[in-house]
Amino acid sequence: MSEGAGIRDGDLPDDLTAAEAGMWQAFRNGTVYDLSSGDTVVDDPHGGHPWGPERTVRARIVCWLLLDGPPALAGRVSALKLTGVQISGTLDLAGGTVVPYLEMKGCRFEREILLPEARFTTARFVDCSVPRLEAARVHTEGDLHLPRCRFHNGVRLTDAHIGTDLLMNQAIVYRDRSGRSIAADGMTVGQDLQAELLESHGELSLRSATIGVSLSLRGARLTNPYTRLALNAPQLTVERTMYLTPAGVGASMLSGATPARGTRIQRFECQGGVRLDDGRFGDAVDLERARFIFTEEQELSLRRVQAPELRFLGEKPQRGKVVLSGARVGNLVDRASAWPGPGNLHMGGFVYENLVPHGPFPLAERLEWVAAATAEYNPEPYERLAAVLRAGGEDEDAREVLLAKQRRRRESLPLAAKLWGYVQDWTVAYGYRPGRAAVWMAVLWAAGSVAFAHASHPPLKGGDHPVWNPALFALDLLLPVIDLGQVGFWQLRGGWQWLAAAMVLLGWILATTVAAGATRLLRRN
C-alpha cells in the first residue's frame, strides 16, 4: 500500500514496524503511546541502557504523522503523545505546519531535532535526551515545553516566537560548536520564560529578546569557563520581573512560589560574566541571594538598565566588577554586604530615586560604598546620594555626604589648595556644619573684646564719636553687613590695625557660612 493511499483511508502502511504501527493507531485515537518498561533504570532516557527495536520508531514516520497524518477515529482528536520511545534518524519538521498536539515524555532522540520556521499550536518535550534542538524562527501559538530535557549540543531559538510560555525548568544544556548553550537572540515569548534550576554549560544568549511577563532563572546554574560571558542578554525586554533568585529543590510546589520554610533551596549561581546592558524591566531585577563567580576580567554589567526596582541582595563577588554606569532605577533595594570593594564597583551616571536598605546600612558604610565606586574623584555619585537623602528628609545626612565629597575632592588638589582645604574643613567643615562657624564667631568675638580692651584707640574726629566699647567694636568688625556704630570712629595703629583687618576677613567667611547653613535649614522646612 502506498503512503498516499494510507493517508486517505486511514489504513496502516505496509512498511511499518510493530512499534510504528502501534504509534500510528495511538495517533488516530489521540491516546498516549507508552513503550516504557516500568524499570526506572532502563527507562531513563539519559542513561546508558540500550533500547531495542521494540521501542524504536523512525523519525520519518513521526514527521509523516505530524505533517500529513491519517484522519482521527470517529469522535477522537488526533494527537502524537509518546512516552519512553526512541526516535531514530533526524526529526526534520523545518518549514512545516504541525496541527496535531505534540507531546513527548521520556523519549530518546538518536539525532538532532530540526524545527526552523516550523509552526505549532503547542509542543511539549519533557525529560527527553536530544543531541541538539535547532528551532530558529519557530512559531507556536501556545507553549513550548522543554523541562528536564538534556541537550548535548545546544539549543537554537533565534528569532523564535512563542505564543504563551517557554518552559525549560531543570533542563541541562551543553554548548554547541560556537560556545553557546542556548542561542535565543531576538526571541519573543508572549508570557513567561521559566528556566528554573536550569543547568547551562556555555553561553546563554538572549540578546534583544522580549518576554511578555516574567523571566525566571530561579536556582539556575550558568557555567561558561570557555568564553567571557555565561549570560549575554543586552537589550533584553521583560515586561515584569527578572528573577535571579533561589528555587526550592525536591519539593512539590508551584513554579515561582516562595519556598516553604524548611525546604532545601538552590541559589542562582553564575560562573562567568553577565551582560544585561540596555535592558528594560517593567517591575524589577531581583538578585536576592544570587552568587556570581567571576575572574578578574569578568563583570556583572547593568549599563543603562532601566527598572522601577533593583534588588541587589546577592553575595558579594570576590573578584570581577559590578557596573551600573548609566542605569536608572526607582528603588534601590540593597544590602551593605552585597557590594564589591574599591575598584570593582562603577556607578558613573547611575540614577536611583529611593534607597531601601535591607539590614543595617549606616551612613559611614554608605559613604564607603560611594568611595568604592570612584577610584578617581567624581562628584556625581556623592551628589546623587545627597539628593536622595535630602528628598527623604535626611538633611543632616545629606550634608555629611556633601562634606565627604569635598574631602574626597581635596585629595586631588595641589598642595597649596589641599592645605587651604584642610583649614576650611577644620574651621567650618566647608560650610556644611554652620554651628561650628557660629562657635568660631563667638570665640573670635570674645577674644577680640578682650584684646581691644587693651588697644590704644584715639578718635579720628575730636568730640564727634560714640563711647568706646571694645565688645561692640569687635562685633562690628565680625558682622560685615550690620553697622553697630563703632568702626570708622577710632584710629588703630600697628598690630591692632592688622588684627582688625583679620577679624573683618574672618567675619566675612564665617558670617557667609552661617547664612548659608541657615538658608539650607529654611529651604528644607
C-alpha positions as CSV (number, residue, x, y, z in Angstrom):
1,M,0.0,0.0,0.0
2,S,1.3,3.4,-0.9
3,E,1.8,6.2,1.7
4,G,-0.8,8.4,-0.1
5,A,-3.5,5.7,0.0
6,G,-2.8,5.0,3.6
7,I,-3.4,8.6,4.4
8,R,-6.7,8.8,2.6
9,D,-8.4,5.8,4.0
10,G,-6.6,5.6,7.4
11,D,-5.2,2.1,6.9
12,L,-1.8,1.2,8.1
13,P,1.0,1.5,5.6
14,D,2.7,-1.9,4.8
15,D,6.3,-1.0,5.8
16,L,5.6,0.0,9.5
17,T,7.3,-1.9,12.3
18,A,5.3,-3.1,15.2
19,A,6.3,-0.1,17.3
20,E,5.4,2.2,14.5
21,A,2.0,0.5,13.9
22,G,1.1,1.0,17.5
23,M,2.2,4.7,17.3
24,W,0.0,5.1,14.2
25,Q,-3.1,3.7,15.9
26,A,-2.5,5.8,19.0
27,F,-2.2,8.9,16.9
28,R,-5.6,8.3,15.3
29,N,-7.0,7.6,18.7
30,G,-5.4,10.6,20.4
31,T,-4.1,8.5,23.2
32,V,-0.7,8.2,24.9
33,Y,1.6,5.6,23.3
34,D,3.8,4.3,26.1
35,L,6.7,1.9,25.4
36,S,8.4,2.3,28.8
37,S,9.2,-1.0,30.7
38,G,8.4,0.1,34.2
39,D,12.0,-0.2,35.3
40,T,13.2,3.3,36.1
41,V,16.9,2.5,35.4
42,V,16.1,1.0,32.0
43,D,13.6,3.8,31.1
44,D,15.9,6.6,31.9
45,P,16.4,8.4,28.6
46,H,19.7,9.9,29.8
47,G,21.1,6.6,31.0
48,G,23.3,4.1,29.1
49,H,20.8,1.2,28.9
50,P,20.2,0.4,25.3
51,W,16.6,0.5,23.9
52,G,15.9,-2.1,21.2
53,P,13.8,-2.1,18.1
54,E,10.7,-2.8,20.1
55,R,11.0,0.7,21.5
56,T,12.2,2.5,18.4
57,V,10.3,4.4,15.7
58,R,11.7,6.1,12.6
59,A,11.8,9.9,12.6
60,R,10.4,9.8,9.1
61,I,7.2,8.2,10.3
62,V,6.9,10.7,13.2
63,C,7.2,13.5,10.7
64,W,4.6,11.8,8.4
65,L,2.1,11.7,11.2
66,L,2.6,15.3,12.3
67,L,2.6,16.9,8.8
68,D,0.3,14.7,6.8
69,G,-1.1,12.0,9.2
70,P,-4.2,9.9,8.9
71,P,-7.6,11.1,10.0
72,A,-8.7,10.7,13.6
73,L,-11.1,8.0,14.5
74,A,-14.7,9.0,14.9
75,G,-15.2,11.1,18.0
76,R,-11.5,11.4,18.6
77,V,-8.8,14.2,18.1
78,S,-5.6,13.0,16.5
79,A,-2.5,13.7,18.7
80,L,1.0,12.4,19.0
81,K,1.7,11.5,22.6
82,L,4.8,9.4,23.0
83,T,6.4,8.1,26.3
84,G,9.6,6.0,26.5
85,V,10.1,5.9,22.7
86,Q,13.4,6.1,20.9
87,I,13.4,8.1,17.6
88,S,16.0,7.0,15.0
89,G,17.2,9.4,12.3
90,T,16.7,13.2,12.2
91,L,13.3,14.6,13.1
92,D,13.1,17.2,10.4
93,L,10.0,19.4,10.5
94,A,11.7,22.5,9.1
95,G,9.2,24.9,7.5
96,G,6.3,22.6,8.2
97,T,2.9,23.4,9.8
98,V,2.1,20.9,12.6
99,V,-1.6,20.9,13.5
100,P,-1.9,17.9,15.9
101,Y,-1.0,18.2,19.5
102,L,2.6,17.0,20.2
103,E,3.9,15.7,23.5
104,M,6.9,13.5,24.0
105,K,7.9,12.3,27.5
106,G,11.0,10.4,28.5
107,C,12.0,9.9,24.8
108,R,15.4,9.4,23.4
109,F,16.4,11.0,20.1
110,E,19.4,9.5,18.2
111,R,19.9,12.6,16.1
112,E,19.0,16.3,16.3
113,I,15.6,17.8,16.1
114,L,15.1,20.3,13.2
115,L,12.3,22.8,13.6
116,P,13.4,26.0,11.8
117,E,10.5,28.1,10.7
118,A,8.0,25.4,11.7
119,R,4.6,26.3,13.1
120,F,2.9,24.5,16.0
121,T,-0.1,25.0,18.3
122,T,1.7,23.6,21.4
123,A,4.8,21.4,21.5
124,R,6.0,19.6,24.6
125,F,9.2,17.7,25.0
126,V,9.5,16.5,28.6
127,D,12.6,14.7,30.1
128,C,13.9,13.8,26.7
129,S,17.5,13.2,25.6
130,V,18.2,15.3,22.5
131,P,21.6,15.7,20.7
132,R,20.6,19.2,19.6
133,L,17.4,21.3,19.1
134,E,17.6,23.6,16.0
135,A,14.5,25.8,16.1
136,A,15.4,29.2,14.7
137,R,12.2,31.2,13.8
138,V,9.9,28.5,15.1
139,H,6.4,29.7,15.8
140,T,4.0,28.4,18.4
141,E,0.5,29.6,19.1
142,G,0.7,28.2,22.6
143,D,3.5,26.8,24.8
144,L,6.9,25.3,24.0
145,H,7.8,23.0,26.9
146,L,11.4,21.6,27.3
147,P,11.6,20.8,31.0
148,R,14.1,18.2,32.3
149,C,15.4,17.7,28.8
150,R,19.1,17.3,28.1
151,F,20.6,18.8,25.0
152,H,24.1,17.7,24.3
153,N,25.0,20.2,21.6
154,G,22.9,23.2,22.4
155,V,19.6,24.8,21.6
156,R,18.9,27.4,19.0
157,L,15.8,29.5,19.3
158,T,17.0,32.6,17.4
159,D,14.0,34.8,16.5
160,A,11.6,32.2,17.7
161,H,8.0,33.3,18.5
162,I,6.4,31.5,21.5
163,G,2.8,32.4,21.8
164,T,2.4,31.9,25.6
165,D,5.1,30.2,27.8
166,L,8.5,28.8,27.2
167,L,9.4,26.3,29.9
168,M,12.9,24.9,30.4
169,N,12.8,24.1,34.1
170,Q,15.6,21.6,35.2
171,A,16.9,21.3,31.6
172,I,20.6,20.6,31.1
173,V,22.1,22.2,28.1
174,Y,25.7,21.8,26.8
175,R,27.4,24.2,24.4
176,D,27.5,23.8,20.7
177,R,30.5,24.4,18.4
178,S,30.1,28.2,18.7
179,G,30.3,28.0,22.5
180,R,26.6,28.8,23.1
181,S,24.3,26.5,25.2
182,I,21.1,28.4,24.3
183,A,21.1,30.9,21.4
184,A,17.8,32.8,21.7
185,D,18.7,36.2,20.3
186,G,15.6,38.1,19.1
187,M,13.2,35.6,20.6
188,T,9.7,36.7,21.6
189,V,7.8,35.0,24.4
190,G,4.2,36.0,24.9
191,Q,4.0,35.3,28.6
192,D,6.6,33.7,30.9
193,L,10.1,32.3,30.2
194,Q,10.7,29.8,33.1
195,A,14.1,28.2,33.3
196,E,14.3,27.4,36.9
197,L,17.0,25.0,38.1
198,L,18.4,25.2,34.6
199,E,22.0,23.9,34.0
200,S,23.7,25.8,31.2
201,H,27.2,24.8,30.2
202,G,28.2,27.6,27.8
203,E,26.8,31.0,26.9
204,L,23.1,31.6,27.4
205,S,22.4,34.3,24.8
206,L,19.2,36.3,25.0
207,R,20.2,39.4,23.0
208,S,17.2,41.7,22.2
209,A,14.8,39.0,23.4
210,T,11.3,40.2,24.6
211,I,9.5,38.4,27.4
212,G,5.8,39.4,27.8
213,V,5.5,38.7,31.6
214,S,8.4,37.4,33.7
215,L,11.8,35.8,33.2
216,S,12.6,33.3,35.9
217,L,16.1,31.8,36.3
218,R,15.5,30.8,39.9
219,G,18.0,28.3,41.1
220,A,19.7,28.1,37.7
221,R,23.4,27.4,37.4
222,L,25.1,29.0,34.5
223,T,28.7,28.0,33.8
224,N,30.9,29.1,31.0
225,P,34.7,28.6,31.6
226,Y,35.3,28.8,27.8
227,T,34.5,32.4,26.9
228,R,33.8,35.7,28.8
229,L,30.1,35.6,29.3
230,A,27.7,33.0,30.8
231,L,24.6,35.2,30.4
232,N,24.6,37.5,27.4
233,A,21.4,39.5,27.3
234,P,21.9,43.1,26.2
235,Q,18.7,45.0,25.1
236,L,16.6,42.4,26.9
237,T,13.0,43.5,27.5
238,V,11.0,41.9,30.3
239,E,7.5,43.4,30.9
240,R,7.6,42.5,34.6
241,T,10.4,40.9,36.7
242,M,13.6,39.1,36.0
243,Y,14.4,36.6,38.8
244,L,17.9,35.5,39.6
245,T,16.9,34.1,43.0
246,P,16.7,30.8,44.8
247,A,14.4,28.0,44.0
248,G,13.1,25.1,46.1
249,V,14.6,21.7,45.4
250,G,12.8,18.4,45.6
251,A,9.6,19.9,46.8
252,S,6.2,19.8,45.0
253,M,5.4,23.4,44.7
254,L,4.2,25.9,42.1
255,S,6.8,27.3,39.8
256,G,7.8,30.7,41.0
257,A,6.4,30.3,44.5
258,T,8.4,31.2,47.6
259,P,9.9,28.0,49.0
260,A,8.2,27.0,52.2
261,R,10.1,27.1,55.5
262,G,12.4,24.1,55.8
263,T,12.5,23.5,52.0
264,R,16.0,22.9,50.6
265,I,16.8,25.7,48.2
266,Q,19.3,26.2,45.4
267,R,20.6,29.7,44.7
268,F,21.0,31.2,41.3
269,E,24.7,30.8,40.6
270,C,26.7,32.1,37.6
271,Q,30.3,31.2,36.8
272,G,31.1,33.6,34.1
273,G,30.3,37.2,33.1
274,V,26.7,38.6,33.0
275,R,25.7,41.3,30.5
276,L,22.3,42.9,30.8
277,D,23.2,46.3,29.2
278,D,20.3,48.5,27.9
279,G,17.7,46.1,29.4
280,R,14.2,47.3,30.1
281,F,12.3,45.7,33.0
282,G,8.7,46.6,33.9
283,D,8.8,45.7,37.6
284,A,12.2,44.7,38.9
285,V,15.5,42.9,38.5
286,D,15.8,40.6,41.6
287,L,19.2,39.3,42.6
288,E,18.3,38.1,46.0
289,R,21.0,35.6,47.3
290,A,22.5,35.3,43.8
291,R,26.1,34.1,43.6
292,F,28.4,35.4,40.9
293,I,31.8,33.8,40.5
294,F,34.0,35.9,38.2
295,T,37.6,36.1,37.0
296,E,39.3,39.5,37.4
297,E,38.2,40.4,33.8
298,Q,34.6,39.4,34.1
299,E,31.7,41.6,35.4
300,L,28.1,41.9,36.2
301,S,27.2,44.6,33.6
302,L,24.0,46.6,34.1
303,R,24.9,49.5,32.0
304,R,22.0,51.8,31.1
305,V,19.5,49.3,32.6
306,Q,16.0,50.8,33.4
307,A,13.8,49.3,36.0
308,P,11.4,50.5,38.7
309,E,13.3,48.4,41.3
310,L,16.8,46.8,41.5
311,R,17.1,44.3,44.4
312,F,20.8,44.0,44.8
313,L,20.8,41.4,47.6
314,G,23.2,38.7,46.4
315,E,26.6,37.6,47.7
316,K,29.5,40.0,47.2
317,P,31.5,38.9,44.2
318,Q,35.0,38.1,45.4
319,R,36.5,39.1,42.0
320,G,35.4,40.9,39.0
321,K,33.3,44.0,38.7
322,V,29.8,45.3,39.1
323,V,29.0,48.1,36.6
324,L,25.9,50.3,36.9
325,S,27.0,53.1,34.7
326,G,24.1,55.0,33.2
327,A,21.5,52.8,34.8
328,R,18.2,54.3,36.1
329,V,16.1,52.7,38.8
330,G,13.4,53.8,41.1
331,N,14.0,51.9,44.3
332,L,17.5,50.6,45.0
333,V,16.9,47.7,47.5
334,D,20.3,46.6,48.7
335,R,22.4,45.2,51.5
336,A,25.8,46.5,52.6
337,S,27.4,43.1,52.3
338,A,26.3,42.7,48.7
339,W,28.5,45.3,47.1
340,P,32.1,44.7,45.9
341,G,35.1,46.6,47.3
342,P,37.0,49.6,45.9
343,G,37.9,49.4,42.2
344,N,35.3,46.8,41.5
345,L,32.2,49.0,41.5
346,H,31.4,51.5,38.8
347,M,28.4,53.8,39.1
348,G,29.1,56.8,36.8
349,G,25.7,58.2,35.8
350,F,23.8,55.7,38.0
351,V,20.4,57.3,38.9
352,Y,18.2,56.0,41.7
353,E,15.3,57.7,43.4
354,N,15.0,55.9,46.7
355,L,17.2,53.8,48.9
356,V,15.6,50.8,50.7
357,P,18.4,49.0,52.6
358,H,17.8,45.5,53.9
359,G,19.5,45.3,57.3
360,P,21.8,47.9,58.8
361,F,23.4,50.2,56.3
362,P,24.8,53.2,58.3
363,L,25.9,56.4,56.6
364,A,29.5,55.6,57.1
365,E,29.2,52.4,55.1
366,R,27.1,54.1,52.5
367,L,30.0,56.6,52.1
368,E,32.4,53.7,51.7
369,W,30.0,52.4,49.0
370,V,30.3,55.6,47.1
371,A,34.0,55.8,47.6
372,A,34.4,52.2,46.3
373,A,32.7,53.3,43.0
374,T,35.0,56.3,42.5
375,A,38.6,55.2,42.1
376,E,39.3,58.8,41.0
377,Y,37.3,61.8,42.3
378,N,33.9,62.1,40.7
379,P,31.3,64.4,42.4
380,E,28.3,62.7,40.7
381,P,27.8,59.7,43.0
382,Y,28.0,61.9,46.1
383,E,25.6,64.4,44.7
384,R,23.1,61.7,43.8
385,L,23.3,60.2,47.2
386,A,22.9,63.6,48.9
387,A,19.9,64.4,46.7
388,V,18.1,61.1,47.6
389,L,18.8,61.6,51.3
390,R,17.6,65.2,51.2
391,A,14.4,64.1,49.3
392,G,13.8,61.6,52.1
393,G,14.1,64.3,54.8
394,E,17.6,63.2,55.9
395,D,19.1,66.7,55.5
396,E,21.8,66.2,58.1
397,D,23.0,63.0,56.4
398,A,22.9,64.8,53.0
399,R,25.2,67.5,54.4
400,E,27.6,64.8,55.7
401,V,27.7,63.3,52.2
402,L,28.5,66.6,50.6
403,L,31.2,67.2,53.2
404,A,32.6,63.8,52.3
405,K,32.6,64.9,48.6
406,Q,34.7,68.0,49.5
407,R,37.1,65.9,51.5
408,R,37.4,63.5,48.6
409,R,37.9,66.4,46.2
410,R,40.7,67.8,48.4
411,E,42.8,64.8,47.9
412,S,43.0,65.5,44.1
413,L,44.1,69.2,44.6
414,P,47.6,70.7,44.5
415,L,49.4,71.1,47.8
416,A,48.5,74.7,48.4
417,A,44.8,74.1,47.7
418,K,44.9,71.0,49.7
419,L,46.3,72.9,52.8
420,W,43.6,75.5,52.3
421,G,41.1,72.7,52.2
422,Y,42.3,71.4,55.5
423,V,41.9,74.8,57.0
424,Q,38.3,75.1,55.7
425,D,37.5,71.6,56.9
426,W,38.9,72.2,60.4
427,T,37.3,75.6,60.9
428,V,33.9,75.5,59.2
429,A,33.7,72.0,57.7
430,Y,33.4,73.5,54.2
431,G,30.2,75.3,55.4
432,Y,28.2,72.1,55.9
433,R,28.3,72.4,59.7
434,P,27.2,76.1,60.3
435,G,27.1,75.6,64.0
436,R,30.9,75.3,64.0
437,A,31.1,78.6,62.2
438,A,28.9,80.2,64.9
439,V,31.1,78.8,67.6
440,W,34.2,80.3,65.9
441,M,32.5,83.7,65.7
442,A,31.7,83.6,69.4
443,V,35.3,82.7,70.2
444,L,36.7,85.4,68.0
445,W,34.2,87.9,69.4
446,A,35.3,87.1,73.0
447,A,39.0,87.1,72.1
448,G,38.6,90.4,70.2
449,S,36.7,92.0,73.0
450,V,39.4,91.2,75.5
451,A,42.2,92.2,73.0
452,F,40.6,95.5,72.0
453,A,40.0,96.4,75.7
454,H,43.8,97.0,75.9
455,A,44.2,98.7,72.5
456,S,45.1,102.4,72.0
457,H,42.1,104.0,70.2
458,P,42.4,107.7,69.7
459,P,39.3,109.1,67.9
460,L,39.5,110.1,64.3
461,K,37.5,113.3,64.9
462,G,37.7,115.1,68.2
463,G,34.4,115.2,70.1
464,D,32.3,113.6,67.4
465,H,32.4,109.9,68.3
466,P,30.5,107.3,70.4
467,V,31.7,105.9,73.7
468,W,34.4,103.3,73.2
469,N,33.1,99.8,73.7
470,P,35.6,97.0,72.8
471,A,32.9,94.3,72.7
472,L,30.8,96.2,70.3
473,F,33.8,97.2,68.3
474,A,34.9,93.5,67.9
475,L,31.3,92.5,67.0
476,D,31.1,95.4,64.4
477,L,34.3,94.1,62.8
478,L,32.9,90.5,62.7
479,L,29.5,91.3,61.2
480,P,30.2,92.6,57.7
481,V,26.7,93.9,56.9
482,I,25.4,95.2,60.2
483,D,26.7,98.6,61.4
484,L,26.9,98.9,65.2
485,G,28.3,102.4,65.2
486,Q,31.9,101.6,66.3
487,V,34.0,101.0,63.2
488,G,35.1,104.2,61.5
489,F,35.4,106.4,64.6
490,W,38.6,105.1,66.1
491,Q,42.2,105.1,64.9
492,L,44.2,101.9,65.3
493,R,47.9,101.6,64.7
494,G,50.4,98.8,64.1
495,G,49.4,95.3,65.1
496,W,45.9,96.5,66.2
497,Q,45.2,97.5,62.7
498,W,46.2,94.1,61.4
499,L,44.1,92.4,64.0
500,A,41.1,94.5,62.9
501,A,41.6,93.6,59.3
502,A,41.9,89.9,60.1
503,M,38.7,90.0,62.1
504,V,36.9,91.7,59.2
505,L,38.1,88.9,56.8
506,L,37.2,86.1,59.2
507,G,33.9,87.8,59.8
508,W,33.0,87.7,56.1
509,I,34.0,84.0,55.8
510,L,32.2,82.9,59.0
511,A,29.1,85.0,58.5
512,T,28.7,83.7,55.0
513,T,28.9,80.2,56.3
514,V,26.3,80.7,59.0
515,A,24.0,82.4,56.5
516,A,24.4,79.5,54.0
517,G,23.6,77.0,56.7
518,A,20.5,78.9,57.8
519,T,19.3,79.2,54.2
520,R,19.6,75.3,53.8
521,L,17.6,74.9,57.0
522,L,14.9,77.3,55.9
523,R,14.7,75.7,52.5
524,R,14.3,72.2,54.0
525,N,11.5,73.5,56.3
